Amino acid sequence: MTGQGEYHDSAVRPYVLTQGRARPSRNTIGLDTLLVAADTAKPLPVSASRQERALLRMCRRLLSLAEAAAHLELPLSVATILASDLVDSGHLLARSRIPEVPRPSQDMLKEVLDGLRRLR
């Protein structure tokens, strides 16, 4: 019996779930990427794994990749590959966070302020 947070081994090896791949098809899916099922009537192929089907079911509501990996009890790298496959097939939508824009420098703000004052 395993307690919460304890590791337990699975009978299915990660390389079997990913069909031997070590990298996802896209590098835009990260730890904090939000996943949601696409509005499509297209069913998963018969060859889809149990984990892919579970991931798609979970993503009926917005879920981060990290949460999905935890619920599936899969390494993050494996969950990333599965999610990438489902995004590629059009079953999932991935929403990455908006990258932070660097703040303008003090000099730039001063130049803008001086330019606005000259407009008077």
Buried (B, 14 or more C-beta within 10 A) or exposed (E): EEEEEEEEEEEEEBEEBBEEBEEBEEEEBBEEBBBBBBEEEEEEEEEBBEBBEBBBEBBEEEBBBBBBBEEBEBBBBBBBBBBBBBBEBEBBBBEEEEEEEEEEEEEEEEEEEEEEEEEE
